[in-house]
Amino acid sequence: MLVLTRKLGESIIIDNKIIVKVVSISGNQIKLGIDAPVGIPVHREEVYEKIKEENLSASKISLDIEDIDKIFN
């Protein structure tokens, strides 16, 4: 893991596409601004984990032919 130190208003750039900027600092909380291309999803870690869980759960659903027929007819 790369660990960087940034001050208020300073940024890092990832792959010439994503800019992460320190927007504000208040006590032990830091607000980051993230500028990324539209096609690159940006999520908080807990949201990303929930999306992964939901996708895994959805991929385990099994349907029989009758269920598929009900969906499309």
C-alpha positions in Angstrom: 0.0 0.0 0.0 1.3 3.4 -0.9 0.8 5.9 1.9 0.9 9.6 1.0 0.8 12.8 3.1 -1.4 15.6 1.7 -2.4 19.0 3.1 -5.7 20.8 2.7 -6.2 21.6 -1.0 -3.5 19.2 -2.2 -4.3 16.3 -4.6 -3.1 13.0 -5.9 -3.6 11.8 -9.4 -4.2 8.2 -10.3 -3.5 6.9 -13.8 -3.8 10.4 -15.3 -7.6 10.0 -14.9 -8.6 10.2 -11.3 -7.9 13.2 -9.0 -8.3 12.8 -5.3 -8.2 16.1 -3.4 -8.3 16.9 0.3 -11.3 19.3 0.5 -11.5 19.8 4.3 -10.1 18.6 7.5 -12.0 18.8 10.8 -10.7 17.0 13.9 -10.2 13.4 12.9 -12.4 13.6 9.8 -11.1 14.4 6.3 -13.3 15.2 3.3 -12.0 14.0 -0.1 -13.1 15.2 -3.5 -12.8 12.6 -6.2 -12.9 13.6 -9.9 -13.1 10.4 -12.1 -14.4 9.7 -15.6 -18.0 8.8 -15.8 -17.3 5.2 -16.7 -15.3 4.6 -13.5 -17.5 3.8 -10.4 -16.4 5.4 -7.1 -17.9 4.0 -3.9 -17.2 4.1 -0.2 -15.7 0.8 0.9 -18.9 -0.3 2.8 -21.1 0.5 -0.2 -18.7 -1.4 -2.5 -18.8 -4.5 -0.2 -22.6 -4.4 -0.1 -22.7 -4.2 -3.9 -20.4 -7.3 -4.1 -22.6 -9.2 -1.6 -25.8 -8.4 -3.6 -24.2 -9.4 -6.9 -23.0 -12.7 -5.4 -26.4 -13.3 -3.9 -28.1 -12.6 -7.2 -25.8 -14.9 -9.1 -26.8 -17.8 -6.9 -30.5 -17.6 -7.6 -31.6 -20.6 -9.7 -34.7 -20.5 -11.9 -36.3 -23.3 -13.6 -37.9 -23.1 -17.1 -41.3 -22.2 -15.7 -39.9 -19.3 -13.8 -38.1 -18.0 -16.9 -41.3 -18.4 -18.9 -43.2 -16.3 -16.4 -40.6 -13.5 -16.6 -40.8 -13.2 -20.3 -44.5 -14.0 -21.0 
